[in-house]
Amino acid sequence: MHESDQPDMFGYTPSQSEMFETPAVVGRPIHSEKYGIIEPPPPGGHTPETIRAKMLKLIAEAKGSNVLPWPLRQTRSHMVMFPYMAEWLTAEEGEQLLLEFMHEMERLGHKEPPPLAA
């Protein structure tokens, strides 16, 4: 038996990143015809600061447009995920950003997330 194949008697389990020889490519958006642009999480995962930045970016994109700035599936995703993103912030700040975003979505004609089968 190879030494690396033998289980660690102290219960050590390597992290997922240690299991692969080459690191995963992080940070490049994926362009999908079906879903639009999919942005991976930042290196090291999300923090309240990265969530706040994402929320402010989405609000700015919506405010700067007279029509939906994203494909319907991406709009649905943003509308469904925004309340969860707001939970990363203080209650007051999260609620305020959520209200701003929902106001912009309503202005753009989407009070509710668009259906998937559109």
Residue frames relative to the residue before (quaternion, step in Angstrom):
aa qw qx qy qz dx dy dz
M 1.0000 0.0000 0.0000 0.0000 0.00 0.00 0.00
H 0.4698 -0.6699 0.5110 0.2635 3.51 -0.98 0.92
E 0.5895 -0.6039 0.3969 0.3610 3.61 -0.99 0.74
S 0.6823 0.4896 -0.2930 0.4571 3.60 0.99 -0.83
D 0.6326 0.5337 -0.3339 0.4511 3.61 1.23 -0.36
Q 0.6019 0.5802 -0.3526 0.4204 3.57 1.20 -0.42
P 0.4609 -0.6869 0.4750 0.3001 3.61 -0.85 0.90
D 0.5060 -0.6349 0.4953 0.3091 3.54 -1.17 0.64
M 0.4108 -0.7449 0.4666 0.2422 3.61 -0.69 1.04
F 0.6702 0.4673 -0.3047 0.4896 3.61 1.25 -0.18
G 0.5820 -0.6333 0.3506 0.3705 3.59 1.28 0.21
Y 0.3644 0.7297 -0.5068 0.2792 3.59 1.20 0.32
T 0.0541 -0.7614 0.6459 0.0114 3.54 -0.93 0.97
P 0.4208 -0.7089 0.4917 0.2803 3.60 -0.69 0.98
S 0.5173 -0.6099 0.4866 0.3516 3.57 -1.14 0.60
Q 0.6757 -0.5055 0.3397 0.4154 3.54 -1.20 0.44
S 0.6506 0.5303 -0.3316 0.4308 3.58 0.95 -0.79
E 0.6485 0.5120 -0.3226 0.4617 3.60 1.14 -0.52
M 0.6047 0.6045 -0.3432 0.3887 3.59 1.22 -0.41
F 0.7398 0.3531 -0.2034 0.5354 3.57 1.21 -0.37
E 0.5130 -0.6770 0.4376 0.2950 3.54 -1.02 0.79
T 0.7708 0.2584 -0.1613 0.5596 3.60 0.95 -0.76
P 0.4717 -0.6771 0.4759 0.3041 3.60 -0.92 0.82
A 0.5520 -0.5954 0.4696 0.3469 3.53 -1.20 0.59
V 0.4672 -0.6441 0.5195 0.3115 3.56 -1.13 0.64
V 0.0562 -0.8114 0.5813 -0.0234 3.55 -0.65 1.16
G 0.7599 0.4398 -0.2845 0.3849 3.51 -1.12 0.65
R 0.6589 0.4824 -0.3348 0.4701 3.62 1.15 -0.35
P 0.4227 -0.6967 0.5099 0.2755 3.60 -0.82 0.91
I 0.3431 -0.7020 0.5883 0.2082 3.53 -1.21 0.64
H 0.2324 -0.7686 0.5822 0.1279 3.57 -0.87 0.96
S 0.0011 -0.8043 0.5909 -0.0624 3.54 -0.58 1.21
E 0.4609 -0.6778 0.4919 0.2936 3.58 -0.86 0.91
K 0.6899 0.4986 -0.2719 0.4490 3.56 1.03 -0.83
Y 0.8236 0.2613 -0.0989 0.4935 3.59 0.87 -0.96
G 0.5214 -0.6188 0.4329 0.3974 3.60 1.20 -0.14
I 0.7251 -0.3699 0.3051 0.4943 3.57 -1.07 -0.70
I 0.1379 -0.7733 0.6167 0.0509 3.55 -0.83 1.05
E 0.1729 -0.8003 0.5698 0.0701 3.55 -0.60 1.16
P 0.3695 -0.7273 0.5274 0.2373 3.60 -0.74 0.99
P 0.6027 -0.5480 0.4100 0.4103 3.59 -1.19 0.35
P 0.5869 -0.5819 0.4128 0.3828 3.59 -1.13 0.48
P 0.6295 -0.5095 0.3978 0.4311 3.60 -1.18 0.37
G 0.7819 0.2888 -0.2271 0.5037 3.57 -0.87 0.92
G 0.5642 -0.6238 0.3778 0.3871 3.59 1.26 -0.01
H 0.6407 -0.5402 0.3956 0.3758 3.52 -1.35 0.10
T 0.1156 -0.7323 0.6670 0.0740 3.50 -1.34 0.54
P 0.6755 -0.4562 0.3435 0.4665 3.61 -1.15 0.16
E 0.6351 0.5375 -0.3350 0.4422 3.60 1.04 -0.71
T 0.6794 0.4681 -0.3064 0.4749 3.62 0.91 -0.83
I 0.6260 0.5259 -0.3337 0.4692 3.58 1.07 -0.72
R 0.6408 0.5230 -0.3184 0.4630 3.59 0.94 -0.91
A 0.6523 0.5163 -0.3121 0.4589 3.59 0.92 -0.91
K 0.6507 0.5094 -0.3124 0.4685 3.60 0.96 -0.86
M 0.6605 0.5084 -0.3100 0.4574 3.58 0.92 -0.90
L 0.6696 0.4956 -0.2991 0.4654 3.58 0.91 -0.91
K 0.6205 0.5381 -0.3355 0.4613 3.58 1.09 -0.73
L 0.6709 0.4905 -0.3038 0.4658 3.60 0.90 -0.90
I 0.6381 0.5144 -0.3300 0.4684 3.60 0.98 -0.81
A 0.6602 0.5043 -0.3113 0.4615 3.60 0.91 -0.88
E 0.6418 0.5119 -0.3315 0.4649 3.63 0.96 -0.79
A 0.6647 0.4941 -0.3056 0.4696 3.59 0.96 -0.84
K 0.6666 0.5055 -0.3049 0.4552 3.61 0.92 -0.89
G 0.7082 0.4767 -0.2557 0.4537 3.56 1.04 -0.75
S 0.7062 0.4377 -0.2538 0.4952 3.57 1.23 0.10
N 0.3462 -0.7227 0.5604 0.2092 3.54 -1.22 0.62
V 0.7182 0.2423 -0.1879 0.6247 3.55 1.36 -0.12
L 0.6908 -0.4593 0.3298 0.4507 3.58 -1.23 0.27
P 0.3250 -0.7755 0.5070 0.1896 3.60 -0.71 1.00
W 0.7292 0.3549 -0.2193 0.5424 3.62 1.28 -0.07
P 0.5972 -0.5165 0.4463 0.4212 3.58 -1.25 0.28
L 0.6815 -0.5166 0.3218 0.4064 3.62 -1.17 0.52
R 0.6552 0.5100 -0.3305 0.4487 3.62 0.89 -0.84
Q 0.6681 0.4843 -0.3028 0.4768 3.57 0.96 -0.82
T 0.6030 0.5430 -0.3460 0.4709 3.59 1.07 -0.71
R 0.6429 0.5160 -0.3149 0.4704 3.56 0.94 -0.91
S 0.6536 0.5191 -0.3121 0.4538 3.57 0.88 -0.92
H 0.6629 0.4995 -0.3072 0.4656 3.58 0.89 -0.91
M 0.6842 0.4923 -0.2915 0.4522 3.59 0.91 -0.91
V 0.6632 0.4862 -0.3041 0.4809 3.59 1.05 -0.69
M 0.7354 0.4496 -0.2362 0.4486 3.59 0.92 -0.90
F 0.5372 0.6688 -0.4057 0.3156 3.61 1.08 -0.60
P 0.6593 0.4922 -0.3439 0.4525 3.68 0.84 -0.77
Y 0.6483 0.5060 -0.3205 0.4700 3.60 1.06 -0.69
M 0.6231 0.5189 -0.3423 0.4747 3.57 1.04 -0.69
A 0.6255 0.5594 -0.3366 0.4272 3.59 1.02 -0.80
E 0.6105 0.5757 -0.3461 0.4197 3.59 1.12 -0.59
W 0.5836 0.5820 -0.3708 0.4281 3.61 1.22 -0.33
L 0.7047 0.4437 -0.2459 0.4959 3.58 1.20 -0.49
T 0.6634 -0.4288 0.3737 0.4862 3.55 -1.26 0.02
A 0.6637 -0.5369 0.3364 0.3975 3.57 -1.13 0.64
E 0.6832 0.4996 -0.2987 0.4410 3.58 0.86 -0.93
E 0.6898 0.4718 -0.2852 0.4693 3.56 0.86 -0.96
G 0.6510 0.5260 -0.3143 0.4480 3.58 0.93 -0.87
E 0.6629 0.5015 -0.2968 0.4701 3.58 0.95 -0.91
Q 0.6499 0.5233 -0.3180 0.4502 3.59 0.96 -0.85
L 0.6846 0.4673 -0.2920 0.4772 3.60 0.87 -0.91
L 0.6244 0.5288 -0.3375 0.4654 3.58 1.04 -0.72
L 0.6442 0.5121 -0.3205 0.4691 3.60 0.96 -0.83
E 0.6493 0.5150 -0.3195 0.4594 3.59 0.93 -0.86
F 0.6726 0.4960 -0.3005 0.4596 3.56 0.89 -0.92
M 0.6833 0.4794 -0.2977 0.4634 3.59 0.86 -0.93
H 0.5961 0.5451 -0.3615 0.4657 3.60 1.09 -0.62
E 0.6705 0.4882 -0.2982 0.4724 3.60 0.92 -0.87
M 0.6417 0.5135 -0.3304 0.4641 3.59 0.98 -0.78
E 0.6396 0.5110 -0.3216 0.4757 3.57 1.01 -0.78
R 0.6302 0.5315 -0.3248 0.4635 3.58 1.01 -0.82
L 0.7123 0.4323 -0.2423 0.4970 3.58 1.09 -0.76
G 0.6403 -0.5888 0.3023 0.3898 3.59 1.28 0.26
H 0.6785 0.4492 -0.2998 0.4980 3.60 1.19 0.35
K 0.1282 -0.7959 0.5908 0.0329 3.54 -0.08 1.35
E 0.7531 0.2125 -0.1084 0.6132 3.58 1.18 -0.68
P 0.6132 -0.5255 0.4087 0.4252 3.62 -1.17 0.37
P 0.5050 -0.6469 0.4664 0.3300 3.61 -0.95 0.80
P 0.5427 -0.6274 0.4390 0.3453 3.61 -1.06 0.67
L 0.5706 -0.6044 0.4269 0.3561 3.57 -1.13 0.55
A 0.7334 0.3694 -0.2192 0.5269 3.58 0.97 -0.81
A 0.2102 0.7927 -0.5401 0.1892 3.57 0.43 1.22
